Amino acid sequence: MDKINKKIVKVGEFKFGDGNIYVQSMLSVPANDVQGNVAQALELQRAGCDVIRVAIPELKDVKLIHALKDALDSSGGFFAAVVADVHFDYKIAVESAYAGADKIRINPSNIGNSNRIRTVVSACKSVGIPIRIGVNAGSLKKAPLNGTQKASLKGTQKPPPKSRMVQSALQNIQLLERFDFNDIIVSVKSSSVRKTIAANRELAEYVPYPLHLGVTEAGTQRMGLIKSAIGIGSLLCDGIGDSIRVSLTADPVREVEAAIDILKAVGKLPEKFRKFGGVEIISCPTCGRCKIDVLELSTELERLVAGRKFRTVKVAVMGCAVNGPGECKDADFGITGGDGEGLIFRSGEIIKKVEESKLLPALMEMLNEQYVV
C-alpha cells in the first residue's frame, strides 16, 4: 500500500489522523426525547465513547445539539464530541453547525445542488468544524457510477478505483474540495465484511483524509461483534483507520465496550485507557488434560470483574501443566490446575499452591489489593 501524509482533522478536542483511534457510537433514543438522549449520551461518555453521533431528522431537533453539549461538557468526565447526522435537508446541517456540533456527517450527493452544498460548507468553515462523508453500500444507486475520478487528491496518477463505494466517496470529496474545503473525514461501509475491508484498503491509497471504520448493519450483538471484529480489526492491523464504530442492534454502550475490546486485542488501546485498561482474561479452550474447571473459573472471574474499574492487568486461567506455565509467564497473574489443587503465578513465577476451591478467591484478593482503581 502506498503511504501518504495523513491530514490532521480536528473534531472538538480530538485530532483525527494523529495516530490515535477514537471510539464512536450513535444515540438510539427518538429525537423528540431530549432527556432520554442526554441520559444515553452521558452513559456512553462514562463507558469511554469519544464521539457521540445523533440523528437530527428535523429542524426542530437541532435543540438536541445544545442539550447534549451542555450535559457532556459539564459532566466532569472525559471529553466527548457530538456529531450531527443529517440527510437531505441542508438547512438542518447548517443549523447544527451553528448550534455547536463538533462535526457534521452528511452524504453530499443527497443534500442537493451545489449551492446547498456550498451553504453547508460555508457554515462549517465559519465555525471551524469538519464534515464526515459517509458512503454506505446499501445507499448506492444501482446505475454504474462515474469511474473517471483521478487520484489528484494525492498528486499521483492512479487508475479509477474498482470499488463503487470508493468511487462515490471520491465524487463526494470533490464536491467539497470544489469549495476549497478539506477538513474532511471519510467512511465507506458495507454489511459485507469483505467489501468493507476491500473498499477501505483501496480508499486509503487515494486520499490523505482520516478514515472512519465500521461494518454497517452488522447485526445483533453476537454476529455483529464477530463481523465488526474481523472487518475493523483487519484494517487496524493494516494501519488503516482513525475512528471506529461497532454497529450493533443492541444497547449503544455494548458498541463502545466492543470497540474498546477490539482496540485492546490489536494493541491500539487509547491512551486514556492504557492505565485503566481493566482485566484481560486469557484462558485455554480446554481438553482432556484439564485438571480444573476452566470454563467455570474463567466465567466466574469475568463476572467478578465486570463493571468494575481495574488498572491494566492480564490474567491467565489454564487447565493443565502443558500450557499453564508458559501462558501464565506472559500474564501478570495466572492460575493453573492440578488434582484438586492449583498454582497461582505472578509474572511467570509460582507464588502459591492452594486448593482448587480457593484459587479464585486468592486471585481476586490480590487483584482487589493491587489493581482496583
C-alpha positions as a LaTeX table, in Angstrom:
\begin{tabular}{lrrr}
\hline
Residue & $x$ (\AA) & $y$ (\AA) & $z$ (\AA) \\
\hline
Met1 & 0.00 & 0.00 & 0.00 \\
Asp2 & 1.24 & 3.46 & $-0.87$ \\
Lys3 & 1.99 & 5.62 & 2.16 \\
Ile4 & 0.84 & 9.22 & 2.13 \\
Asn5 & 0.97 & 12.03 & 4.63 \\
Lys6 & $-2.18$ & 11.86 & 6.73 \\
Lys7 & $-4.11$ & 15.08 & 7.10 \\
Ile8 & $-4.95$ & 16.04 & 10.69 \\
Val9 & $-8.61$ & 16.97 & 11.13 \\
Lys10 & $-9.77$ & 18.38 & 14.44 \\
Val11 & $-13.04$ & 17.12 & 15.97 \\
Gly12 & $-13.60$ & 19.02 & 19.17 \\
Glu13 & $-10.54$ & 18.29 & 21.31 \\
Phe14 & $-9.51$ & 15.32 & 19.17 \\
Lys15 & $-7.09$ & 15.33 & 16.27 \\
Phe16 & $-8.12$ & 12.65 & 13.81 \\
Gly17 & $-5.09$ & 11.34 & 11.94 \\
Asp18 & $-2.72$ & 11.75 & 14.91 \\
Gly19 & $-2.22$ & 8.01 & 15.34 \\
Asn20 & $-4.91$ & 7.51 & 17.97 \\
Ile21 & $-8.07$ & 5.54 & 17.28 \\
Tyr22 & $-11.24$ & 7.25 & 18.50 \\
Val23 & $-14.33$ & 5.29 & 19.57 \\
Gln24 & $-17.71$ & 6.30 & 18.23 \\
Ser25 & $-21.30$ & 5.27 & 18.87 \\
Met26 & $-24.73$ & 6.62 & 18.00 \\
Leu27 & $-27.69$ & 7.52 & 20.19 \\
Ser28 & $-30.73$ & 5.31 & 19.68 \\
Val29 & $-33.36$ & 7.36 & 21.56 \\
Pro30 & $-36.07$ & 9.10 & 19.47 \\
Ala31 & $-35.02$ & 12.63 & 18.59 \\
Asn32 & $-38.00$ & 14.22 & 20.36 \\
Asp33 & $-36.89$ & 12.75 & 23.71 \\
Val34 & $-34.25$ & 15.25 & 24.76 \\
Gln35 & $-33.86$ & 13.95 & 28.32 \\
Gly36 & $-33.55$ & 10.37 & 27.07 \\
Asn37 & $-30.87$ & 11.34 & 24.58 \\
Val38 & $-28.92$ & 13.26 & 27.22 \\
Ala39 & $-29.09$ & 10.32 & 29.64 \\
Gln40 & $-27.87$ & 7.89 & 27.00 \\
Ala41 & $-25.09$ & 10.25 & 25.91 \\
Leu42 & $-23.81$ & 10.54 & 29.48 \\
Glu43 & $-23.87$ & 6.75 & 29.77 \\
Leu44 & $-21.79$ & 6.47 & 26.58 \\
Gln45 & $-19.36$ & 9.09 & 27.85 \\
Arg46 & $-18.88$ & 7.13 & 31.09 \\
Ala47 & $-18.28$ & 3.97 & 29.05 \\
Gly48 & $-15.42$ & 5.69 & 27.21 \\
Cys49 & $-17.07$ & 6.87 & 23.98 \\
Asp50 & $-15.09$ & 9.64 & 22.29 \\
Val51 & $-17.54$ & 10.61 & 19.56 \\
Ile52 & $-21.31$ & 10.55 & 20.03 \\
Arg53 & $-23.39$ & 10.78 & 16.88 \\
Val54 & $-27.01$ & 11.86 & 16.96 \\
Ala55 & $-29.57$ & 11.80 & 14.17 \\
Ile56 & $-31.14$ & 15.21 & 13.51 \\
Pro57 & $-34.12$ & 14.33 & 11.28 \\
Glu58 & $-35.96$ & 17.67 & 11.52 \\
Leu59 & $-35.02$ & 21.29 & 12.01 \\
Lys60 & $-36.73$ & 21.40 & 15.40 \\
Asp61 & $-34.44$ & 18.60 & 16.61 \\
Val62 & $-31.36$ & 20.83 & 16.39 \\
Lys63 & $-32.04$ & 21.70 & 20.03 \\
Leu64 & $-30.60$ & 18.28 & 20.83 \\
Ile65 & $-27.14$ & 19.59 & 19.97 \\
His66 & $-27.36$ & 22.31 & 22.63 \\
Ala67 & $-28.65$ & 19.89 & 25.26 \\
Leu68 & $-26.02$ & 17.25 & 24.56 \\
Lys69 & $-23.11$ & 19.68 & 24.50 \\
Asp70 & $-24.18$ & 21.32 & 27.76 \\
Ala71 & $-24.63$ & 17.99 & 29.56 \\
Leu72 & $-21.40$ & 16.39 & 28.30 \\
Asp73 & $-19.25$ & 19.46 & 28.85 \\
Ser74 & $-20.46$ & 19.87 & 32.44 \\
Ser75 & $-20.30$ & 16.19 & 33.41 \\
Gly76 & $-16.69$ & 16.24 & 34.57 \\
Gly77 & $-15.90$ & 13.13 & 32.51 \\
Phe78 & $-13.61$ & 12.64 & 29.52 \\
Phe79 & $-14.40$ & 14.97 & 26.63 \\
Ala80 & $-16.90$ & 13.55 & 24.13 \\
Ala81 & $-17.51$ & 15.15 & 20.73 \\
Val82 & $-21.05$ & 15.50 & 19.36 \\
Val83 & $-21.72$ & 14.76 & 15.69 \\
Ala84 & $-24.91$ & 15.74 & 13.89 \\
Asp85 & $-26.09$ & 13.10 & 11.41 \\
Val86 & $-28.03$ & 14.86 & 8.66 \\
His87 & $-29.65$ & 13.68 & 5.45 \\
Phe88 & $-31.45$ & 15.50 & 2.62 \\
Asp89 & $-32.14$ & 18.89 & 4.30 \\
Tyr90 & $-29.14$ & 21.21 & 4.04 \\
Lys91 & $-30.75$ & 23.70 & 6.43 \\
Ile92 & $-30.53$ & 21.14 & 9.26 \\
Ala93 & $-26.81$ & 20.69 & 8.60 \\
Val94 & $-26.28$ & 24.46 & 8.66 \\
Glu95 & $-28.23$ & 24.98 & 11.88 \\
Ser96 & $-26.49$ & 22.01 & 13.53 \\
Ala97 & $-23.13$ & 23.58 & 12.76 \\
Tyr98 & $-24.17$ & 26.88 & 14.31 \\
Ala99 & $-25.70$ & 25.04 & 17.29 \\
Gly100 & $-22.27$ & 23.76 & 18.36 \\
Ala101 & $-21.88$ & 20.33 & 16.74 \\
Asp102 & $-18.24$ & 19.23 & 16.64 \\
Lys103 & $-18.69$ & 17.59 & 13.24 \\
Ile104 & $-21.41$ & 17.21 & 10.60 \\
Arg105 & $-22.00$ & 13.84 & 8.96 \\
Ile106 & $-23.61$ & 14.08 & 5.54 \\
Asn107 & $-23.72$ & 12.39 & 2.18 \\
Pro108 & $-23.20$ & 15.45 & $-0.07$ \\
Ser109 & $-24.93$ & 13.81 & $-3.01$ \\
Asn110 & $-28.27$ & 13.69 & $-1.16$ \\
Ile111 & $-28.04$ & 17.21 & 0.26 \\
Gly112 & $-29.00$ & 18.82 & $-3.05$ \\
Asn113 & $-27.47$ & 21.09 & $-5.64$ \\
Ser114 & $-24.07$ & 22.72 & $-5.48$ \\
Asn115 & $-25.45$ & 25.92 & $-3.93$ \\
Arg116 & $-26.84$ & 23.96 & $-0.99$ \\
Ile117 & $-23.58$ & 22.11 & $-0.52$ \\
Arg118 & $-21.72$ & 25.43 & $-0.68$ \\
Thr119 & $-24.00$ & 26.76 & 2.09 \\
Val120 & $-23.25$ & 23.78 & 4.34 \\
Val121 & $-19.53$ & 24.11 & 3.67 \\
Ser122 & $-19.62$ & 27.83 & 4.43 \\
Ala123 & $-21.34$ & 27.19 & 7.76 \\
Cys124 & $-18.79$ & 24.54 & 8.75 \\
Lys125 & $-15.93$ & 26.79 & 7.69 \\
Ser126 & $-17.27$ & 29.71 & 9.71 \\
Val127 & $-17.38$ & 27.70 & 12.95 \\
Gly128 & $-14.29$ & 25.61 & 12.18 \\
Ile129 & $-15.74$ & 22.10 & 12.18 \\
Pro130 & $-15.19$ & 19.19 & 9.77 \\
Ile131 & $-17.57$ & 17.22 & 7.60 \\
Arg132 & $-17.67$ & 13.44 & 7.51 \\
Ile133 & $-18.64$ & 11.98 & 4.18 \\
Gly134 & $-20.47$ & 8.73 & 4.85 \\
Val135 & $-20.91$ & 6.27 & 1.99 \\
Asn136 & $-22.84$ & 3.05 & 2.64 \\
Ala137 & $-23.08$ & 0.23 & 0.11 \\
Gly138 & $-26.83$ & $-0.06$ & 0.69 \\
Ser139 & $-27.49$ & 3.55 & $-0.33$ \\
Leu140 & $-25.56$ & 3.49 & $-3.62$ \\
Lys141 & $-27.58$ & 3.87 & $-6.79$ \\
Lys142 & $-27.92$ & 0.75 & $-8.91$ \\
Ala143 & $-26.72$ & 2.55 & $-12.02$ \\
Pro144 & $-22.96$ & 2.35 & $-12.62$ \\
Leu145 & $-21.06$ & 5.22 & $-11.06$ \\
Asn146 & $-18.78$ & 7.52 & $-12.99$ \\
Gly147 & $-15.35$ & 5.91 & $-12.88$ \\
Thr148 & $-13.34$ & 8.86 & $-14.13$ \\
Gln149 & $-12.08$ & 10.07 & $-10.76$ \\
Lys150 & $-8.38$ & 10.77 & $-10.70$ \\
Ala151 & $-6.07$ & 10.48 & $-7.75$ \\
Ser152 & $-5.34$ & 14.20 & $-7.89$ \\
Leu153 & $-6.12$ & 14.31 & $-4.19$ \\
Lys154 & $-2.74$ & 12.67 & $-3.68$ \\
Gly155 & $-0.91$ & 14.17 & $-6.59$ \\
Thr156 & $-0.44$ & 10.79 & $-8.26$ \\
Gln157 & $-1.80$ & 9.20 & $-11.40$ \\
Lys158 & $-3.76$ & 6.12 & $-10.42$ \\
Pro159 & $-6.44$ & 4.35 & $-12.42$ \\
Pro160 & $-10.05$ & 4.82 & $-11.31$ \\
Pro161 & $-10.85$ & 2.76 & $-8.18$ \\
Lys162 & $-12.66$ & $-0.55$ & $-8.57$ \\
Ser163 & $-14.99$ & $-0.20$ & $-5.59$ \\
Arg164 & $-18.23$ & 1.66 & $-6.29$ \\
Met165 & $-18.18$ & 2.88 & $-2.69$ \\
Val166 & $-14.73$ & 4.39 & $-3.20$ \\
Gln167 & $-15.84$ & 5.94 & $-6.49$ \\
Ser168 & $-18.79$ & 7.53 & $-4.70$ \\
Ala169 & $-16.58$ & 8.73 & $-1.83$ \\
Leu170 & $-14.19$ & 10.43 & $-4.26$ \\
Gln171 & $-17.06$ & 12.11 & $-6.07$ \\
Asn172 & $-18.35$ & 13.47 & $-2.77$ \\
Ile173 & $-14.89$ & 14.58 & $-1.66$ \\
Gln174 & $-14.52$ & 16.52 & $-4.90$ \\
Leu175 & $-17.85$ & 18.24 & $-4.24$ \\
Leu176 & $-16.44$ & 19.65 & $-1.01$ \\
Glu177 & $-12.98$ & 20.39 & $-2.39$ \\
Arg178 & $-14.60$ & 22.41 & $-5.14$ \\
Phe179 & $-15.40$ & 24.98 & $-2.44$ \\
Asp180 & $-11.88$ & 24.90 & $-1.01$ \\
Phe181 & $-12.92$ & 22.72 & 1.94 \\
Asn182 & $-10.67$ & 19.90 & 3.11 \\
Asp183 & $-11.47$ & 19.36 & 6.78 \\
Ile184 & $-12.88$ & 16.04 & 5.72 \\
Ile185 & $-13.29$ & 12.61 & 7.30 \\
Val186 & $-14.46$ & 9.72 & 5.13 \\
Ser187 & $-16.18$ & 6.40 & 5.72 \\
Val188 & $-17.07$ & 3.61 & 3.31 \\
Lys189 & $-19.13$ & 0.86 & 4.92 \\
Ser190 & $-20.94$ & $-2.27$ & 3.89 \\
Ser191 & $-22.76$ & $-5.03$ & 5.74 \\
Ser192 & $-20.30$ & $-7.32$ & 3.94 \\
Val193 & $-17.04$ & $-7.75$ & 5.83 \\
Arg194 & $-15.07$ & $-8.49$ & 2.67 \\
Lys195 & $-16.42$ & $-5.46$ & 0.79 \\
Thr196 & $-15.76$ & $-3.19$ & 3.78 \\
Ile197 & $-12.16$ & $-4.33$ & 4.06 \\
Ala198 & $-11.51$ & $-4.11$ & 0.32 \\
Ala199 & $-13.07$ & $-0.66$ & $-0.03$ \\
Asn200 & $-11.15$ & 0.85 & 2.87 \\
Arg201 & $-7.85$ & $-0.62$ & 1.69 \\
Glu202 & $-8.45$ & 0.93 & $-1.72$ \\
Leu203 & $-9.64$ & 4.27 & $-0.35$ \\
Ala204 & $-6.53$ & 4.54 & 1.85 \\
Glu205 & $-4.44$ & 4.55 & $-1.33$ \\
Tyr206 & $-6.32$ & 7.51 & $-2.79$ \\
Val207 & $-6.93$ & 10.05 & $-0.05$ \\
Pro208 & $-4.99$ & 11.65 & 2.79 \\
Tyr209 & $-8.09$ & 12.19 & 4.90 \\
Pro210 & $-8.78$ & 10.36 & 8.18 \\
Leu211 & $-10.94$ & 7.28 & 7.76 \\
His212 & $-13.81$ & 6.21 & 10.00 \\
Leu213 & $-14.23$ & 2.41 & 10.07 \\
Gly214 & $-17.21$ & 0.16 & 10.61 \\
Val215 & $-19.17$ & $-2.76$ & 9.24 \\
Thr216 & $-22.60$ & $-1.20$ & 8.85 \\
Glu217 & $-25.78$ & $-3.04$ & 9.79 \\
Ala218 & $-23.58$ & $-5.75$ & 11.25 \\
Gly219 & $-26.45$ & $-7.36$ & 13.13 \\
Thr220 & $-27.30$ & $-8.37$ & 16.65 \\
Gln221 & $-24.76$ & $-8.49$ & 19.43 \\
Arg222 & $-23.31$ & $-11.95$ & 18.73 \\
Met223 & $-22.82$ & $-11.89$ & 14.96 \\
Gly224 & $-22.42$ & $-8.13$ & 14.75 \\
Leu225 & $-19.48$ & $-8.27$ & 17.13 \\
Ile226 & $-17.84$ & $-11.06$ & 15.13 \\
Lys227 & $-18.24$ & $-9.24$ & 11.80 \\
Ser228 & $-17.03$ & $-5.95$ & 13.29 \\
Ala229 & $-14.03$ & $-7.55$ & 14.96 \\
Ile230 & $-12.94$ & $-9.12$ & 11.66 \\
Gly231 & $-13.59$ & $-6.08$ & 9.49 \\
Ile232 & $-12.36$ & $-3.34$ & 11.82 \\
Gly233 & $-9.57$ & $-5.44$ & 13.30 \\
Ser234 & $-8.15$ & $-6.39$ & 9.90 \\
Leu235 & $-7.98$ & $-2.77$ & 8.79 \\
Leu236 & $-6.47$ & $-1.56$ & 12.06 \\
Cys237 & $-3.78$ & $-4.23$ & 11.74 \\
Asp238 & $-3.09$ & $-2.80$ & 8.26 \\
Gly239 & $-2.55$ & 0.62 & 9.84 \\
Ile240 & $-5.82$ & 1.90 & 8.35 \\
Gly241 & $-8.40$ & 3.82 & 10.35 \\
Asp242 & $-8.66$ & 6.77 & 12.70 \\
Ser243 & $-12.01$ & 6.17 & 14.37 \\
Ile244 & $-14.31$ & 3.17 & 14.68 \\
Arg245 & $-17.89$ & 2.28 & 15.39 \\
Val246 & $-19.06$ & $-1.24$ & 16.17 \\
Ser247 & $-22.61$ & $-1.14$ & 14.77 \\
Leu248 & $-24.83$ & $-3.46$ & 16.80 \\
Thr249 & $-28.57$ & $-3.92$ & 17.11 \\
Ala250 & $-28.10$ & $-3.54$ & 20.85 \\
Asp251 & $-27.58$ & $-1.01$ & 23.61 \\
Pro252 & $-25.03$ & 1.55 & 22.28 \\
Val253 & $-22.95$ & 1.02 & 25.42 \\
Arg254 & $-22.28$ & $-2.51$ & 24.14 \\
Glu255 & $-20.88$ & $-0.91$ & 20.97 \\
Val256 & $-18.39$ & 1.11 & 23.00 \\
Glu257 & $-17.36$ & $-1.87$ & 25.12 \\
Ala258 & $-16.87$ & $-3.99$ & 21.99 \\
Ala259 & $-14.84$ & $-1.23$ & 20.31 \\
Ile260 & $-12.55$ & $-0.94$ & 23.30 \\
Asp261 & $-12.09$ & $-4.71$ & 23.36 \\
Ile262 & $-11.19$ & $-4.71$ & 19.64 \\
Leu263 & $-8.65$ & $-1.95$ & 20.20 \\
Lys264 & $-7.20$ & $-3.85$ & 23.13 \\
Ala265 & $-6.94$ & $-7.04$ & 21.04 \\
Val266 & $-5.00$ & $-5.32$ & 18.23 \\
Gly267 & $-2.74$ & $-3.40$ & 20.60 \\
Lys268 & $-4.22$ & 0.04 & 19.87 \\
Leu269 & $-5.92$ & 0.84 & 23.16 \\
Pro270 & $-6.34$ & 4.62 & 23.52 \\
Glu271 & $-4.00$ & 6.41 & 25.90 \\
Lys272 & $-6.77$ & 7.25 & 28.36 \\
Phe273 & $-7.49$ & 3.53 & 28.84 \\
Arg274 & $-3.96$ & 2.19 & 28.96 \\
Lys275 & $-3.54$ & 2.79 & 32.67 \\
Phe276 & $-7.09$ & 1.77 & 33.49 \\
Gly277 & $-7.50$ & $-0.86$ & 30.79 \\
Gly278 & $-9.12$ & $-3.37$ & 33.11 \\
Val279 & $-8.70$ & $-7.10$ & 33.43 \\
Glu280 & $-7.78$ & $-9.01$ & 30.27 \\
Ile281 & $-8.57$ & $-12.69$ & 30.70 \\
Ile282 & $-6.76$ & $-15.29$ & 28.62 \\
Ser283 & $-7.99$ & $-18.84$ & 29.09 \\
Cys284 & $-7.38$ & $-22.16$ & 27.39 \\
Pro285 & $-10.09$ & $-23.81$ & 25.26 \\
Thr286 & $-9.75$ & $-26.95$ & 27.46 \\
Cys287 & $-9.11$ & $-30.55$ & 26.52 \\
Gly288 & $-8.90$ & $-33.96$ & 28.16 \\
Arg289 & $-5.80$ & $-32.93$ & 30.13 \\
Cys290 & $-7.69$ & $-30.35$ & 32.18 \\
Lys291 & $-7.43$ & $-30.82$ & 35.93 \\
Ile292 & $-9.67$ & $-27.89$ & 36.92 \\
Asp293 & $-12.94$ & $-26.46$ & 35.61 \\
Val294 & $-11.53$ & $-23.73$ & 33.36 \\
Leu295 & $-14.96$ & $-22.80$ & 31.99 \\
Glu296 & $-16.43$ & $-22.20$ & 35.43 \\
Leu297 & $-13.36$ & $-20.38$ & 36.73 \\
Ser298 & $-12.95$ & $-18.05$ & 33.73 \\
Thr299 & $-16.68$ & $-17.32$ & 33.54 \\
Glu300 & $-16.85$ & $-16.53$ & 37.24 \\
Leu301 & $-13.72$ & $-14.37$ & 37.03 \\
Glu302 & $-15.26$ & $-12.44$ & 34.14 \\
Arg303 & $-18.42$ & $-11.92$ & 36.20 \\
Leu304 & $-16.50$ & $-10.73$ & 39.26 \\
Val305 & $-14.54$ & $-8.08$ & 37.37 \\
Ala306 & $-17.37$ & $-6.90$ & 35.09 \\
Gly307 & $-18.37$ & $-3.29$ & 35.56 \\
Arg308 & $-15.51$ & $-2.56$ & 37.97 \\
Lys309 & $-12.51$ & $-0.34$ & 37.28 \\
Phe310 & $-9.14$ & $-2.04$ & 37.34 \\
Arg311 & $-5.74$ & $-0.89$ & 36.24 \\
Thr312 & $-4.49$ & $-2.77$ & 33.20 \\
Val313 & $-3.76$ & $-6.36$ & 34.18 \\
Lys314 & $-3.60$ & $-9.64$ & 32.26 \\
Val315 & $-4.84$ & $-12.80$ & 33.99 \\
Ala316 & $-4.42$ & $-16.34$ & 32.62 \\
Val317 & $-6.73$ & $-19.22$ & 33.51 \\
Met318 & $-5.18$ & $-22.52$ & 32.40 \\
Gly319 & $-6.22$ & $-26.10$ & 32.93 \\
Cys320 & $-3.04$ & $-28.19$ & 32.98 \\
Ala321 & 0.72 & $-28.24$ & 33.12 \\
Val322 & 1.17 & $-28.29$ & 29.31 \\
Asn323 & 0.10 & $-24.72$ & 28.52 \\
Gly324 & $-0.32$ & $-23.35$ & 32.01 \\
Pro325 & 3.22 & $-22.30$ & 32.97 \\
Gly326 & 4.02 & $-20.86$ & 29.54 \\
Glu327 & 0.82 & $-18.85$ & 29.21 \\
Cys328 & 0.97 & $-17.69$ & 32.81 \\
Lys329 & 4.50 & $-16.44$ & 32.16 \\
Asp330 & 3.09 & $-13.92$ & 29.70 \\
Ala331 & 0.45 & $-12.74$ & 32.17 \\
Asp332 & 0.60 & $-10.55$ & 35.26 \\
Phe333 & $-1.24$ & $-13.26$ & 37.20 \\
Gly334 & $-2.25$ & $-16.79$ & 36.38 \\
Ile335 & $-3.88$ & $-19.87$ & 37.79 \\
Thr336 & $-3.39$ & $-23.40$ & 36.55 \\
Gly337 & $-4.79$ & $-26.68$ & 37.81 \\
Gly338 & $-3.78$ & $-30.00$ & 39.24 \\
Asp339 & $-5.71$ & $-32.77$ & 41.01 \\
Gly340 & $-7.96$ & $-30.87$ & 43.37 \\
Glu341 & $-5.47$ & $-28.06$ & 43.74 \\
Gly342 & $-3.81$ & $-25.37$ & 41.67 \\
Leu343 & $-0.95$ & $-22.94$ & 41.37 \\
Ile344 & $-1.05$ & $-19.16$ & 41.36 \\
Phe345 & 1.56 & $-17.38$ & 39.27 \\
Arg346 & 2.74 & $-13.78$ & 39.27 \\
Ser347 & 4.78 & $-12.68$ & 36.24 \\
Gly348 & 5.56 & $-16.32$ & 35.47 \\
Glu349 & 6.73 & $-17.22$ & 38.96 \\
Ile350 & 4.83 & $-19.62$ & 41.21 \\
Ile351 & 3.83 & $-17.78$ & 44.37 \\
Lys352 & 1.24 & $-20.04$ & 45.93 \\
Lys353 & $-0.33$ & $-23.52$ & 45.85 \\
Val354 & $-3.92$ & $-23.70$ & 47.07 \\
Glu355 & $-6.95$ & $-25.96$ & 47.00 \\
Glu356 & $-8.98$ & $-25.69$ & 43.80 \\
Ser357 & $-11.92$ & $-24.11$ & 45.68 \\
Lys358 & $-9.61$ & $-21.34$ & 46.92 \\
Leu359 & $-7.94$ & $-20.49$ & 43.60 \\
Leu360 & $-10.35$ & $-17.76$ & 42.55 \\
Pro361 & $-10.79$ & $-16.15$ & 45.99 \\
Ala362 & $-7.00$ & $-15.97$ & 46.38 \\
Leu363 & $-6.60$ & $-14.45$ & 42.90 \\
Met364 & $-9.38$ & $-11.89$ & 43.48 \\
Glu365 & $-7.83$ & $-10.88$ & 46.78 \\
Met366 & $-4.60$ & $-9.94$ & 45.00 \\
Leu367 & $-6.41$ & $-8.13$ & 42.20 \\
Asn368 & $-8.52$ & $-6.17$ & 44.67 \\
Glu369 & $-5.49$ & $-5.18$ & 46.70 \\
Gln370 & $-3.24$ & $-4.15$ & 43.85 \\
Tyr371 & $-5.31$ & $-3.28$ & 40.75 \\
Val372 & $-8.65$ & $-1.79$ & 41.74 \\
Val373 & $-8.86$ & 1.89 & 40.76 \\
\hline
\end{tabular}
